[in-house]
Every structure is written in C-alpha cells, then in structure tokens.
C-alpha cells in the first residue's frame, strides 16, 4: 500500500481537491474504504466513479425507453 500512496501523492500535487462532508458521510466513506482495503481519498474517488457510471447507464436506458 505504501508504493500506492507514494504514487498518488505525486498525482495529488497536480490535482488537489477538498471535499466537505458531514461526519456521518465521512464515517460511511471510511467504513467503505476499510472494507475495500483502501484509504479515504481513493474511496471517495472510486465511489464518485461508480456514481457517475451508474448515472450514465441510467440516463442512456431512460433515453432509449423514452424513444420507444
């Protein structure tokens, strides 16, 4: 995990971002990160990616059904 953290720290210097979250959401993200053996920043990134993928799939299905 250490080499992964080092490689991300180089990337993060170029793409730093801050996210404000409630304590409950932070706890939920931390629990997800622990369950997936990752750190909070990676968990946030992966969860956002999953959410965006789900949204895109849902929108494309909705558009196809609207055309029918």
Residue, then its C-alpha position, 0 to 999 in steps of 0.5 A: x500500500x505504501x508504493x500506492x500512496x507514494x504514487x498518488x501523492x505525486x498525482x495529488x500535487x497536480x490535482x488537489x481537491x477538498x471535499x466537505x462532508x458531514x461526519x456521518x458521510x465521512x464515517x460511511x466513506x471510511x467504513x467503505x474504504x476499510x472494507x475495500x482495503x483502501x484509504x479515504x481519498x481513493x474511496x471517495x474517488x472510486x465511489x464518485x466513479x461508480x456514481x457517475x457510471x451508474x448515472x450514465x447507464x441510467x440516463x442512456x436506458x431512460x433515453x432509449x425507453x423514452x424513444x420507444 
